[in-house]
């Protein structure tokens, strides 16, 4: 604030001058992170009268001569499992920024601590996912100790559950305990393991678009272009109606969709029949091409393919599950592989918790702090 007038040198703070404009400008910065060490001196005193040694009462949380505490563990877990640096880079971060040299063994032990503390959350989550009206299911491979393993996911817009297993098939699904007890709507890719269960099956149409694109590029089939355009046309129409708060198409449009679907597939059947006539003299079973398998799936599973048109609550694709699995690939690209099966379980449980909290708009770092403070934040179920 100026004190003297630049023109006539009169004092401005004399009660006659007034402020006509005030501008606020801010500078944002952070203080350097520092290591805080708290000493607890425990004294044992010998009585001068009876020579009895009186031992001090030690707080329950002090169990070792030197130990790391909650904030450090929370920051380490947040950095490693959410921002995903390597152990070496995380050690450099603590050494250069916090001025603390910490071993990789200690960093690994922090992960083991929160894994045990999150067991209660995971049990609650599994029992809740069984009651949901809609789930997405998918799986992706990942190397564990340089061997192929699979990471399975069951999720929706509010919850995520990741589970590692050596198997891709029913054995893993049974151990997860969710889909084998689930009775409602589930979106999957065309994996035979899912077909055996009693929930309502809906297929990911992005997979169909990829297969149709392959048929167009490699088999040069004209009808595949028509079916691809057919799917994209009604997906866009659905998106417009959803913005207008509609729940489904009118009956005439649904009848038109059904007729159009059958018309395109009839062209597929015609080519299939010609192929059979050419090879009719052969005794053995004719090996089906990829486009023939796609034909049978679209024909037999019409409701599973097109149900996104009949019920707008059913999405067009399974991208939500694929997004939930994306961080597994990121971790694999950084580390090359998971070091052991135990560490894979630790990472999946932690990502399950983080993803669920993020979907419910709960701040991640306070949630991680609550794991180590034994005051676990539980999302809304």
C-alpha positions in Angstrom: 0.0 0.0 0.0 1.5 3.4 -1.0 2.1 5.9 1.9 2.8 9.1 0.1 1.3 10.6 -3.1 3.7 10.3 -6.0 2.4 13.7 -7.4 2.1 16.0 -4.5 3.8 14.1 -1.7 0.8 14.4 0.7 0.5 11.7 3.3 -2.2 9.3 2.2 -3.2 7.9 5.6 -4.7 11.1 7.0 -8.3 10.1 7.0 -9.2 12.0 3.8 -7.8 9.5 1.2 -9.7 6.3 0.4 -8.9 3.0 -1.2 -10.6 2.8 -4.6 -9.4 -0.7 -5.7 -8.0 -3.7 -3.9 -6.2 -6.6 -5.7 -5.3 -9.8 -4.0 -2.4 -12.0 -5.3 -1.3 -15.3 -3.8 1.9 -17.3 -3.7 1.5 -21.0 -3.1 4.4 -23.1 -1.9 5.2 -26.1 0.4 7.6 -26.5 3.3 10.3 -29.1 2.8 9.2 -32.4 4.3 11.2 -33.3 7.3 11.8 -36.5 9.4 10.3 -36.2 12.9 12.0 -38.4 15.6 10.3 -38.7 19.0 12.4 -40.1 21.9 10.7 -42.0 24.7 13.0 -42.3 27.7 12.0 -45.3 29.8 13.5 -45.2 33.3 13.6 -48.0 35.9 14.1 -46.7 39.4 15.6 -48.7 42.4 14.0 -47.9 45.7 16.5 -46.6 48.3 14.6 -48.2 51.1 13.8 -51.7 50.0 16.0 -51.9 46.9 12.9 -52.9 44.7 13.3 -52.1 41.0 10.2 -50.1 39.8 9.8 -50.4 36.0 8.1 -47.7 34.0 4.9 -48.3 32.2 5.7 -48.5 28.4 3.0 -47.4 26.0 1.4 -50.4 24.1 2.4 -49.1 20.7 6.1 -49.0 21.5 7.3 -52.6 20.9 10.8 -52.1 19.4 13.9 -50.0 20.1 13.3 -48.2 16.7 10.1 -48.3 14.6 8.4 -46.5 11.8 5.1 -44.8 12.5 1.8 -44.2 10.9 2.4 -41.1 8.6 5.6 -42.6 7.2 3.9 -45.9 6.4 0.9 -44.2 4.9 3.1 -42.0 2.6 5.2 -45.0 1.6 2.1 -47.0 0.7 0.5 -44.1 -1.2 3.6 -43.5 -3.2 4.3 -47.1 -4.1 0.8 -48.4 -4.7 -0.9 -45.4 -6.1 1.9 -43.4 -7.9 3.8 -46.6 -8.6 7.5 -45.8 -8.6 10.0 -48.7 -8.2 11.5 -49.5 -4.8 14.8 -47.8 -5.8 13.1 -44.6 -6.8 11.0 -44.6 -3.6 14.2 -45.0 -1.6 15.7 -42.0 -3.5 12.5 -40.0 -2.7 12.8 -40.5 1.0 16.6 -39.9 1.0 16.5 -36.7 -1.0 13.2 -35.1 0.1 12.6 -36.4 3.6 16.3 -37.0 4.5 15.6 -40.6 5.6 17.4 -43.7 4.5 15.0 -46.6 4.5 15.5 -50.2 3.4 13.4 -52.0 0.8 12.6 -54.7 3.4 10.9 -52.0 5.5 8.9 -50.7 2.5 7.8 -54.2 1.8 6.7 -54.8 5.4 4.5 -51.7 5.3 2.5 -53.4 2.5 2.1 -56.5 4.5 0.7 -54.5 7.4 -2.1 -52.9 5.4 -2.9 -56.1 3.6 -3.9 -57.7 7.0 -5.8 -54.6 8.1 -7.9 -54.6 4.9 -9.2 -58.2 5.3 -12.4 -57.0 7.0 -13.1 -54.5 4.2 -12.6 -57.2 1.5 -15.1 -59.6 3.2 -17.7 -56.8 3.4 -17.1 -55.9 -0.3 -17.6 -59.5 -1.5 -20.8 -60.0 0.4 -22.1 -56.7 -1.0 -21.1 -57.3 -4.7 -23.3 -60.4 -4.7 -26.3 -58.2 -4.0 -25.6 -55.7 -6.8 -27.9 -55.4 -9.8 -25.1 -55.1 -12.4 -21.5 -56.3 -12.5 -18.7 -56.2 -15.0 -16.3 -59.2 -15.2 -13.0 -59.5 -17.0 -9.5 -60.9 -16.6 -6.0 -60.2 -17.8 -2.7 -62.1 -17.6 0.2 -61.0 -15.6 3.7 -62.5 -14.8 4.2 -63.6 -11.2 7.8 -64.8 -10.6 8.2 -65.0 -14.4 5.2 -67.3 -14.7 1.8 -66.6 -16.3 -0.9 -65.8 -13.8 -4.3 -64.1 -14.1 -5.9 -61.1 -12.4 -9.7 -61.3 -12.3 -12.0 -58.3 -11.7 -15.6 -58.0 -10.7 -16.7 -54.3 -10.5 -19.4 -51.7 -11.2 -19.6 -47.9 -10.9 -19.3 -48.0 -7.1 -17.1 -51.0 -6.3 -14.0 -52.8 -7.5 -12.7 -56.3 -6.5 -9.4 -57.6 -7.9 -8.3 -61.2 -7.4 -5.1 -62.9 -8.6 -5.0 -66.6 -9.5 -3.0 -69.1 -11.5 -6.1 -70.2 -13.4 -8.2 -68.2 -15.9 -11.1 -70.6 -15.6 -13.8 -71.8 -13.2 -11.4 -72.6 -10.4 -10.5 -69.0 -10.0 -14.2 -67.8 -10.2 -15.2 -70.3 -7.5 -12.5 -69.1 -5.2 -13.5 -65.5 -5.7 -17.0 -66.5 -4.4 -18.9 -63.7 -6.2 -20.1 -64.8 -9.6 -20.9 -68.3 -8.5 -23.4 -66.7 -6.0 -24.5 -63.9 -8.2 -28.0 -63.9 -9.8 -28.4 -60.6 -11.6 -26.9 -58.8 -14.7 -23.3 -59.3 -15.6 -21.4 -58.0 -18.7 -18.5 -60.3 -19.8 -16.5 -61.2 -22.9 -17.2 -64.5 -24.6 -15.4 -66.8 -22.1 -16.8 -70.2 -21.6 -16.2 -70.2 -17.8 -18.8 -67.5 -17.3 -21.5 -69.3 -19.3 -21.9 -72.0 -16.6 -23.3 -69.6 -14.0 -26.9 -68.6 -13.5 -26.7 -64.8 -13.8 -28.0 -62.9 -16.8 -25.3 -62.8 -19.4 -24.6 -59.7 -21.6 -21.7 -59.5 -24.0 -19.2 -56.7 -24.6 -19.9 -55.2 -28.0 -16.5 -53.6 -28.3 -15.2 -57.2 -28.7 -17.7 -57.7 -31.5 -16.5 -54.5 -33.2 -12.9 -55.7 -33.1 -13.9 -59.0 -34.6 -16.1 -57.4 -37.3 -13.2 -55.1 -38.2 -10.9 -58.1 -38.5 -13.5 -59.8 -40.9 -13.7 -56.6 -43.0 -9.9 -56.3 -43.3 -9.0 -60.0 -43.8 -12.1 -61.7 -45.2 -13.4 -58.8 -47.2 -17.0 -59.5 -46.2 -19.5 -56.8 -47.1 -22.1 -57.8 -44.6 -19.7 -57.3 -41.7 -19.6 -53.6 -42.6 -23.4 -53.6 -42.4 -23.5 -55.2 -39.0 -20.8 -52.9 -37.6 -22.7 -49.8 -38.9 -25.9 -51.4 -37.4 -24.4 -51.6 -33.9 -22.9 -48.1 -34.0 -26.0 -46.5 -35.3 -28.2 -47.7 -32.4 -25.5 -47.1 -29.9 -25.5 -43.4 -30.9 -29.3 -43.3 -30.9 -29.3 -44.8 -27.4 -26.8 -42.2 -26.2 -29.0 -39.4 -27.4 -32.1 -40.9 -25.7 -30.2 -41.3 -22.4 -29.4 -37.6 -22.4 -33.2 -37.0 -22.8 -33.9 -39.2 -19.8 -35.4 -42.1 -21.8 -35.3 -45.7 -20.6 -35.7 -47.6 -23.8 -36.7 -47.3 -27.5 -40.3 -47.3 -28.5 -41.9 -50.6 -29.6 -41.8 -49.8 -33.4 -38.0 -49.1 -33.2 -37.4 -52.3 -31.3 -39.3 -54.3 -33.9 -37.2 -52.6 -36.6 -34.0 -53.4 -34.8 -34.9 -57.1 -34.6 -35.8 -57.3 -38.3 -32.6 -55.5 -39.3 -30.6 -57.8 -37.2 -32.1 -60.9 -38.8 -31.7 -59.5 -42.3 -28.0 -59.0 -41.9 -27.5 -62.4 -40.3 -29.4 -64.1 -43.1 -26.7 -63.0 -45.5 -24.1 -64.6 -43.2 -26.2 -67.9 -43.2 -26.3 -67.8 -47.0 -22.5 -67.8 -47.3 -22.3 -70.5 -44.6 -24.7 -72.7 -46.6 -22.6 -72.3 -49.7 -19.5 -73.3 -47.8 -21.2 -76.4 -46.5 -22.3 -77.5 -50.0 -18.7 -77.2 -51.4 -17.4 -79.5 -48.7 -20.3 -81.8 -48.3 -18.4 -84.9 -49.6 -16.0 -84.7 -46.6 -16.7 -87.1 -43.8 -15.0 -85.2 -41.0 -16.4 -82.1 -39.4 -15.7 -78.9 -41.2 -13.4 -76.5 -39.3 -15.1 -73.2 -38.8 -13.6 -69.9 -39.7 -13.5 -67.1 -37.2 -16.3 -65.3 -38.9 -18.5 -68.4 -38.7 -18.0 -68.6 -35.0 -18.9 -65.0 -34.7 -22.0 -65.7 -36.8 -23.3 -68.4 -34.5 -22.6 -66.3 -31.4 -24.5 -63.2 -32.8 -27.4 -65.5 -33.9 -27.8 -67.6 -30.8 -27.0 -64.9 -28.3 -29.1 -62.1 -29.8 -30.6 -60.9 -26.5 -27.1 -60.9 -24.9 -25.7 -58.8 -27.7 -28.5 -56.3 -28.2 -29.9 -56.0 -24.6 -28.2 -52.6 -24.3 -30.9 -51.4 -26.7 -33.8 -52.9 -24.7 -32.6 -51.8 -21.3 -30.6 -48.5 -21.2 -29.1 -49.5 -17.8 -27.0 -52.1 -19.6 -23.9 -50.5 -21.1 -22.7 -51.1 -24.7 -19.3 -52.4 -23.6 -17.2 -53.8 -20.8 -14.8 -50.9 -20.6 -15.3 -50.3 -16.9 -13.8 -53.7 -16.0 -10.9 -53.1 -18.5 -10.2 -49.7 -16.9 -10.1 -51.3 -13.5 -7.4 -53.8 -14.8 -5.3 -51.1 -16.5 -3.3 -50.3 -13.3 -2.2 -54.0 -13.2 -0.6 -53.5 -16.6 1.0 -50.2 -15.5 2.6 -52.0 -12.5 3.8 -54.8 -14.7 5.5 -52.4 -17.1 7.3 -50.7 -14.2 8.5 -53.9 -12.4 8.5 -56.4 -15.2 6.6 -58.9 -13.1 5.3 -59.4 -9.5 8.0 -60.9 -7.3 5.8 -63.5 -5.6 2.2 -64.6 -5.3 1.9 -63.0 -1.9 3.0 -59.6 -3.3 0.4 -60.0 -6.1 -2.3 -60.5 -3.5 -1.1 -57.5 -1.5 -1.2 -55.2 -4.5 -4.6 -56.4 -5.7 -6.2 -55.9 -2.3 -4.8 -52.4 -2.0 -5.9 -51.5 -5.5 -9.3 -52.9 -4.7 -9.6 -50.5 -1.7 -8.2 -47.5 -3.6 -10.4 -47.9 -6.6 -13.5 -48.4 -4.5 -12.8 -45.2 -2.5 -12.0 -43.2 -5.6 -15.3 -44.3 -7.3 -17.2 -43.0 -4.2 -15.3 -39.6 -4.3 -13.5 -40.3 -1.0 -10.0 -38.8 -0.7 -7.3 -41.4 -1.2 -4.6 -40.3 1.2 -6.8 -39.9 4.3 -8.2 -43.4 3.5 -4.7 -44.8 3.4 -3.8 -43.1 6.7 -6.9 -44.7 8.3 -5.5 -48.2 7.4 -2.5 -47.7 9.7 -4.4 -45.9 12.4 -6.8 -48.8 13.0 -9.7 -46.5 12.2 -10.4 -47.8 8.7 -12.6 -45.7 6.5 -15.3 -48.0 5.0 -17.1 -46.9 1.8 -20.9 -46.8 1.6 -22.4 -50.3 0.9 
